[in-house]
């Protein structure tokens, strides 16, 4: 089940043994015993370990980046870029631990009260393959600073990077029972969630996985944080530099070969700019060069797996059969590996399946809007609600339109993004809860009220 398969070649490089049921039960017991000790360490000591982890992620960036390029096919420069935000996240929670965990006085009638910020216990993290270090950092860094302990089930395609994280944290001084990497099965995940010592579960992944985990967690009254899919809109209201706007659209859509939840997947362009925008976008999307993701000349990396590539092409072909216009791409690249041509689709209507699906790969849908109201209508006509970007030379106009979009995050003159001190999360079928920033440390926190 757990194996390193290079998506650029299809070669299975290494396999890893799945955890036995006894190993899973032992890990839960160890994590619980570890929690009883870790929570007693002063926050300043926990923060020092997390700070050291940030330093090690920076020192080992090249080594760690090479691992994920082999595991999931990320371009090597992008893999190294991922390490930058990873270091920022670990540093943020280490540097701000004192403020984030400080007791909060509460004014009440007839007395005094204080809110203490305390951990809750063992947590299960279920992480995806698309950002193997970043996704773990969002979950693990705040919770380790808080005093929770972690059982981490990574994607089956990322066994090397998940083991590397565990080893790094051990080298940083984290007690070995505070963070345990588990090569667990789905059935074992259900057993972990059911255990009364496990207090919550955080999942980043597909809607299907999120629904299954949420159902299991609900059955056992466990808190969940779910970061699921997205079909983020990019609204282009006006621009003084269309070339720059198109460049932003292409770069943000094609980052990580389009395999990002919060990438702009639907370009919604006002009618006076639409034709020129589509023409420029199509030409730029057709210019990518497939190749070895470790080669600096390569601009198009493979998707994470052959199955992912087949699924994406099926979605594109279905859209074309149902009447969408294929402007460029739409096929597998004729070479070994899970490569798909960068694709632009227009004339997509609500009757088509692809209208409400997430396209997890190098595909952009472009819609023409008559005016601001029409652009907002199109932006909100989706089951997802992760992020959105609104572009205009008038920042006030962009902010006003952005406030009408149903999403957890709206960026003005920016197409998505992530930073350590900015909360991340969505609404609707994009999930529940928040990660990063001050909100990220509160999801699995006991906000204990002490009344004097």
C-alpha positions as CSV (number, residue, x, y, z in Angstrom):
1,X,0.0,0.0,0.0
2,X,2.8,2.4,0.9
3,X,5.3,2.8,-2.0
4,X,7.4,5.4,-3.7
5,X,6.4,5.4,-7.4
6,X,8.1,8.0,-9.5
7,X,5.2,9.6,-11.6
8,X,7.7,10.9,-14.1
9,X,8.6,7.3,-15.1
10,X,6.0,5.0,-13.4
11,X,8.9,3.1,-11.7
12,X,8.2,1.7,-8.3
13,X,11.4,2.6,-6.4
14,X,10.7,1.4,-2.8
15,X,7.9,-0.2,-0.8
16,X,7.2,0.1,2.9
17,X,5.4,-2.3,5.2
18,X,1.9,-1.4,6.3
19,X,1.5,-1.1,10.1
20,X,0.1,-4.2,11.9
21,X,-2.9,-3.8,14.2
22,X,-0.7,-4.4,17.2
23,X,1.6,-1.6,16.0
24,X,-1.3,0.8,15.7
25,X,-2.6,0.0,19.1
26,X,0.9,0.4,20.6
27,X,1.3,3.8,18.8
28,X,-2.0,5.0,20.3
29,X,-0.8,4.0,23.8
30,X,2.6,5.6,23.3
31,X,1.0,8.8,22.0
32,X,-1.3,9.0,25.0
33,X,1.5,8.4,27.5
34,X,3.6,10.9,25.6
35,X,0.8,13.5,25.9
36,X,0.7,13.1,29.7
37,X,4.3,14.2,29.7
38,X,4.5,16.6,26.8
39,X,1.6,18.7,28.1
40,X,3.5,19.3,31.4
41,X,6.4,20.9,29.6
42,X,6.3,24.7,29.8
43,X,5.2,26.3,26.5
44,X,8.6,28.0,26.2
45,X,10.2,24.5,26.1
46,X,7.8,23.2,23.6
47,X,8.3,26.3,21.5
48,X,12.1,25.8,21.6
49,X,11.7,22.3,20.1
50,X,9.5,23.6,17.4
51,X,12.0,26.4,16.7
52,X,14.8,23.8,16.4
53,X,12.6,21.9,13.9
54,X,12.3,25.0,11.8
55,X,16.0,25.3,11.7
56,X,16.4,21.7,10.6
57,X,13.8,22.0,7.9
58,X,15.9,24.9,6.6
59,X,19.2,23.0,6.8
60,X,17.8,19.9,5.1
61,X,15.7,21.7,2.5
62,X,17.6,20.3,-0.5
63,X,17.5,16.8,0.7
64,X,13.8,17.0,1.6
65,X,12.9,18.6,-1.6
66,X,14.5,15.8,-3.6
67,X,12.4,13.3,-1.8
68,X,9.0,14.8,-2.8
69,X,10.1,15.4,-6.4
70,X,10.6,11.6,-6.6
71,X,7.5,10.8,-4.7
72,X,4.9,13.0,-6.3
73,X,6.6,14.6,-9.3
74,X,6.9,18.2,-8.1
75,X,9.3,20.4,-10.1
76,X,12.5,20.6,-8.0
77,X,12.4,24.4,-7.7
78,X,8.8,24.2,-6.5
79,X,9.7,21.5,-4.0
80,X,12.4,23.8,-2.7
81,X,9.9,26.6,-2.6
82,X,7.6,24.5,-0.5
83,X,10.3,24.3,2.1
84,X,10.2,28.1,2.5
85,X,6.6,28.2,3.7
86,X,7.3,25.1,5.9
87,X,10.1,26.9,7.7
88,X,7.9,30.0,8.1
89,X,5.1,27.9,9.7
90,X,7.3,26.2,12.3
91,X,9.0,29.5,13.1
92,X,5.7,31.4,13.4
93,X,4.3,29.0,16.1
94,X,7.6,28.9,17.9
95,X,8.1,32.7,17.9
96,X,4.5,33.5,18.9
97,X,3.8,30.7,21.4
98,X,3.8,33.0,24.4
99,X,1.2,35.3,22.9
100,X,-1.0,32.6,21.4
101,X,-1.1,30.6,24.6
102,X,-1.4,33.4,27.1
103,X,-4.3,33.3,29.5
104,X,-7.2,35.6,28.4
105,X,-8.9,37.7,31.1
106,X,-12.7,37.8,30.8
107,X,-14.9,40.5,32.2
108,X,-18.1,39.0,33.7
109,X,-20.8,40.1,36.1
110,X,-20.2,39.4,39.8
111,X,-16.7,38.2,39.7
112,X,-13.6,37.5,37.6
113,X,-12.7,34.9,35.0
114,X,-9.9,33.8,32.8
115,X,-9.7,31.6,29.8
116,X,-6.8,29.2,29.9
117,X,-5.5,27.7,26.6
118,X,-4.7,24.1,27.1
119,X,-4.2,21.0,24.9
120,X,-6.8,18.2,24.6
121,X,-4.7,15.0,24.0
122,X,-3.8,12.7,21.1
123,X,-4.7,13.9,17.6
124,X,-4.8,12.0,14.3
125,X,-3.6,13.8,11.2
126,X,-4.5,12.4,7.7
127,X,-2.4,14.2,5.1
128,X,-2.4,14.4,1.3
129,X,0.4,14.0,-1.3
130,X,0.3,17.4,-3.0
131,X,2.3,19.4,-0.5
132,X,3.8,16.6,1.7
133,X,5.7,18.9,4.2
134,X,3.5,22.0,4.1
135,X,0.3,20.2,4.9
136,X,1.9,18.4,7.9
137,X,3.4,21.7,9.1
138,X,-0.1,23.4,9.2
139,X,-1.4,20.7,11.5
140,X,1.6,19.6,13.5
141,X,3.4,22.9,14.4
142,X,0.6,24.6,16.3
143,X,-0.6,21.4,18.0
144,X,2.9,20.5,19.2
145,X,3.4,24.0,20.6
146,X,0.0,23.7,22.3
147,X,0.9,20.4,24.0
148,X,-1.1,17.9,22.0
149,X,0.6,14.8,20.6
150,X,0.2,13.5,17.1
151,X,-0.4,10.3,15.2
152,X,0.4,11.0,11.5
153,X,-1.0,9.0,8.6
154,X,0.4,10.4,5.4
155,X,-0.6,9.6,1.8
156,X,0.4,6.1,0.7
157,X,2.6,7.7,-2.0
158,X,4.6,9.7,0.5
159,X,6.3,7.2,2.8
160,X,9.8,8.6,2.5
161,X,8.8,12.2,3.3
162,X,6.6,11.2,6.2
163,X,9.4,9.1,7.7
164,X,11.8,12.1,7.1
165,X,9.5,14.4,9.1
166,X,9.4,12.0,12.0
167,X,13.2,11.7,12.0
168,X,13.7,15.4,11.8
169,X,11.4,16.1,14.7
170,X,13.2,13.5,16.8
171,X,16.5,15.2,15.9
172,X,15.0,18.5,17.0
173,X,14.4,17.2,20.5
174,X,10.8,16.2,20.3
175,X,10.1,13.2,22.6
176,X,9.6,10.1,20.4
177,X,6.1,9.5,21.7
178,X,4.9,13.0,20.9
179,X,4.8,12.5,17.1
180,X,4.5,9.0,15.5
181,X,4.4,8.3,11.8
182,X,2.0,5.5,10.9
183,X,1.7,3.5,7.7
184,X,-1.9,2.7,8.5
185,X,-4.8,1.3,6.5
186,X,-8.2,2.9,6.2
187,X,-9.6,0.3,8.5
188,X,-6.9,1.1,11.1
189,X,-7.8,4.8,10.8
190,X,-11.3,4.0,11.9
191,X,-9.9,2.1,14.9
192,X,-7.7,5.1,15.8
193,X,-10.6,7.5,15.6
194,X,-12.8,5.2,17.8
195,X,-10.2,5.0,20.6
196,X,-11.3,7.2,23.5
197,X,-7.7,8.5,24.0
198,X,-7.8,10.2,20.6
199,X,-9.5,13.5,20.8
200,X,-9.7,14.8,17.3
201,X,-8.8,14.3,13.7
202,X,-7.5,16.7,11.0
203,X,-7.8,15.7,7.3
204,X,-6.7,17.4,4.1
205,X,-7.9,15.5,1.1
206,X,-10.9,14.7,-1.1
207,X,-14.6,15.3,-0.4
208,X,-15.0,11.5,-0.3
209,X,-12.3,11.0,2.3
210,X,-13.5,13.9,4.3
211,X,-17.1,12.6,4.4
212,X,-15.9,9.2,5.5
213,X,-13.6,10.5,8.3
214,X,-16.3,13.0,9.4
215,X,-18.9,10.2,9.7
216,X,-16.5,8.1,11.7
217,X,-15.5,11.0,13.9
218,X,-19.2,12.0,14.4
219,X,-20.0,8.5,15.5
220,X,-17.5,8.8,18.3
221,X,-18.1,12.5,19.1
222,X,-14.6,13.6,17.9
223,X,-13.7,17.1,16.7
224,X,-12.7,17.3,13.1
225,X,-10.9,19.9,10.9
226,X,-11.4,19.2,7.2
227,X,-9.6,21.0,4.3
228,X,-11.2,19.5,1.2
229,X,-11.5,20.5,-2.4
230,X,-11.8,23.8,-4.1
231,X,-12.8,25.3,-7.4
232,X,-11.7,28.8,-6.7
233,X,-12.7,31.6,-9.0
234,X,-10.4,34.4,-10.3
235,X,-12.5,37.4,-11.2
236,X,-11.0,39.9,-13.7
237,X,-13.0,43.1,-13.5
238,X,-10.6,45.4,-15.2
239,X,-6.9,45.8,-15.7
240,X,-4.4,48.3,-17.0
241,X,-2.0,45.4,-17.9
242,X,-3.7,42.4,-19.3
243,X,-0.4,40.6,-20.0
244,X,0.5,40.8,-16.3
245,X,-3.0,39.6,-15.2
246,X,-2.8,36.6,-17.6
247,X,0.7,35.8,-16.4
248,X,-0.6,35.7,-12.8
249,X,-3.5,33.5,-13.9
250,X,-1.2,31.0,-15.7
251,X,1.5,30.9,-12.9
252,X,-1.1,30.4,-10.2
253,X,-3.1,27.8,-12.1
254,X,0.0,25.8,-13.2
255,X,1.8,25.8,-9.8
256,X,2.3,22.3,-8.6
257,X,1.0,21.2,-12.0
258,X,-2.4,22.5,-11.0
259,X,-2.7,20.2,-8.0
260,X,-3.5,22.8,-5.4
261,X,-6.8,23.1,-3.6
262,X,-6.8,26.9,-3.6
263,X,-5.5,27.5,-7.1
264,X,-7.8,29.6,-9.3
265,X,-9.5,27.0,-11.4
266,X,-12.3,29.1,-12.9
267,X,-11.4,32.4,-14.6
268,X,-14.4,34.7,-14.7
269,X,-13.6,37.7,-17.0
270,X,-15.8,40.6,-17.8
271,X,-17.0,40.7,-21.4
272,X,-14.9,43.6,-22.6
273,X,-11.7,41.7,-21.7
274,X,-12.9,38.1,-22.3
275,X,-11.7,37.4,-25.9
276,X,-8.3,38.9,-25.5
277,X,-7.8,37.2,-22.1
278,X,-8.8,33.8,-23.5
279,X,-6.4,34.2,-26.5
280,X,-3.4,35.2,-24.3
281,X,-4.2,32.5,-21.7
282,X,-4.5,29.8,-24.4
283,X,-1.2,30.7,-26.0
284,X,0.7,30.8,-22.7
285,X,-0.8,27.5,-21.5
286,X,0.4,25.8,-24.7
287,X,4.0,26.9,-24.1
288,X,4.9,24.5,-21.2
289,X,7.7,21.9,-21.7
290,X,7.2,18.5,-20.2
291,X,10.3,16.6,-18.9
292,X,12.2,15.3,-15.9
293,X,11.1,17.4,-12.9
294,X,14.7,17.6,-11.7
295,X,15.7,19.2,-15.0
296,X,15.8,23.1,-14.9
297,X,14.5,23.2,-18.5
298,X,11.3,21.4,-17.5
299,X,8.2,23.6,-17.0
300,X,5.6,20.9,-17.0
301,X,5.9,18.2,-14.3
302,X,3.8,15.0,-14.2
303,X,0.7,14.6,-12.2
304,X,1.0,12.6,-9.0
305,X,0.1,9.3,-10.5
306,X,-1.1,7.6,-13.7
307,X,-4.6,7.2,-12.2
308,X,-4.8,11.0,-11.5
309,X,-3.8,11.7,-15.1
310,X,-6.4,9.3,-16.5
311,X,-9.1,10.8,-14.3
312,X,-8.3,14.3,-15.4
313,X,-8.4,13.4,-19.1
314,X,-11.7,11.7,-18.6
315,X,-13.2,14.9,-17.1
316,X,-11.9,17.0,-20.0
317,X,-13.2,14.5,-22.6
318,X,-16.6,14.4,-20.8
319,X,-16.8,18.3,-20.9
320,X,-16.0,18.3,-24.6
321,X,-18.6,15.6,-25.4
322,X,-21.2,17.7,-23.5
323,X,-20.4,20.8,-25.5
324,X,-17.4,22.7,-24.0
325,X,-14.9,24.2,-26.3
326,X,-11.3,22.9,-26.1
327,X,-9.0,25.7,-26.8
328,X,-5.7,23.8,-26.1
329,X,-4.4,20.6,-24.6
330,X,-6.8,18.0,-23.3
331,X,-4.6,14.9,-23.8
332,X,-1.9,12.8,-22.2
333,X,1.6,13.8,-23.3
334,X,3.1,11.2,-25.5
335,X,6.0,10.1,-23.2
336,X,6.3,7.9,-20.2
337,X,4.9,9.2,-17.0
338,X,1.7,10.8,-15.8
339,X,1.8,13.9,-17.9
340,X,-1.3,15.8,-19.1
341,X,-1.2,18.8,-21.6
342,X,-2.1,22.1,-20.0
343,X,-5.7,22.7,-21.0
344,X,-8.1,25.6,-21.5
345,X,-11.9,25.0,-21.7
346,X,-14.5,27.6,-22.5
347,X,-18.3,27.6,-23.1
348,X,-18.8,25.4,-20.0
349,X,-22.5,25.5,-18.9
350,X,-24.3,24.5,-15.7
351,X,-25.6,21.4,-17.4
352,X,-22.1,19.9,-17.8
353,X,-20.6,17.7,-15.2
354,X,-17.4,19.6,-15.1
355,X,-19.2,22.8,-14.1
356,X,-19.5,21.6,-10.5
357,X,-16.4,19.4,-10.3
358,X,-12.9,20.1,-9.1
359,X,-10.3,19.7,-11.8
360,X,-7.1,18.8,-10.0
361,X,-4.5,19.3,-12.6
362,X,-3.4,21.8,-15.4
363,X,-6.8,22.8,-16.6
364,X,-8.4,26.3,-16.6
365,X,-12.1,27.0,-17.2
366,X,-12.8,30.5,-18.5
367,X,-16.3,32.1,-18.2
368,X,-17.6,35.4,-19.6
369,X,-19.4,37.7,-17.2
370,X,-21.6,40.5,-18.3
371,X,-21.0,42.7,-15.3
372,X,-20.1,42.6,-11.6
373,X,-23.3,41.0,-10.5
374,X,-22.9,38.3,-13.2
375,X,-19.3,37.7,-12.1
376,X,-20.4,37.2,-8.5
377,X,-23.2,34.9,-9.5
378,X,-20.8,32.7,-11.4
379,X,-18.2,32.8,-8.6
380,X,-20.8,31.6,-6.1
381,X,-22.5,29.0,-8.3
382,X,-20.3,26.1,-7.0
383,X,-20.5,23.5,-4.2
384,X,-17.1,24.7,-3.1
385,X,-16.1,27.7,-1.0
386,X,-12.4,27.7,-0.3
387,X,-10.8,30.9,-1.8
388,X,-11.2,33.5,-4.5
389,X,-9.2,36.2,-6.2
390,X,-10.6,39.5,-7.4
391,X,-8.6,41.7,-9.8
392,X,-9.1,45.4,-10.5
393,X,-7.1,48.6,-10.7
394,X,-9.6,50.0,-8.1
395,X,-8.8,48.1,-4.9
396,X,-12.0,49.4,-3.3
397,X,-14.0,47.9,-6.1
398,X,-12.2,44.6,-5.9
399,X,-12.7,44.5,-2.1
400,X,-16.4,45.3,-2.4
401,X,-16.9,42.6,-5.0
402,X,-14.8,40.2,-2.9
403,X,-17.0,40.7,0.1
404,X,-19.9,39.2,-1.8
405,X,-18.2,36.0,-2.7
406,X,-19.0,32.9,-0.6
407,X,-15.6,31.7,0.4
408,X,-13.4,31.3,3.4
409,X,-10.6,33.4,1.9
410,X,-10.7,36.3,-0.7
411,X,-7.5,37.8,-2.1
412,X,-7.5,41.2,-3.8
413,X,-5.2,41.4,-6.8
414,X,-3.7,38.1,-5.8
415,X,-4.6,34.6,-7.0
416,X,-4.7,32.6,-3.9
417,X,-1.7,32.0,-1.7
418,X,-0.7,30.9,1.8
419,X,1.3,32.4,4.6
420,X,2.1,31.3,8.1
421,X,0.2,34.1,9.9
422,X,-2.9,34.1,7.7
423,X,-5.8,31.7,8.6
424,X,-6.5,29.2,5.8
425,X,-9.8,27.3,5.3
426,X,-13.2,27.2,3.5
427,X,-16.9,26.8,3.7
428,X,-19.5,24.6,2.0
429,X,-18.0,21.4,0.5
430,X,-14.5,22.8,0.9
431,X,-14.5,21.8,4.6
432,X,-14.7,23.0,8.1
433,X,-12.2,24.7,10.5
434,X,-9.2,26.8,10.0
435,X,-5.4,26.3,9.9
436,X,-2.5,28.7,10.2
437,X,-2.4,32.0,11.9
438,X,-3.8,32.6,15.3
439,X,-7.0,30.5,14.5
440,X,-4.9,27.4,13.5
441,X,-3.8,26.8,17.1
442,X,-7.4,27.0,18.5
443,X,-9.0,24.2,16.7
444,X,-7.9,21.5,19.1
445,X,-7.6,23.7,22.1
446,X,-9.4,23.4,25.5
447,X,-10.4,26.9,26.2
448,X,-10.8,26.3,29.9
449,X,-12.8,28.8,31.9
450,X,-11.6,29.5,35.4
451,X,-14.1,31.6,37.4
452,X,-12.9,33.3,40.5
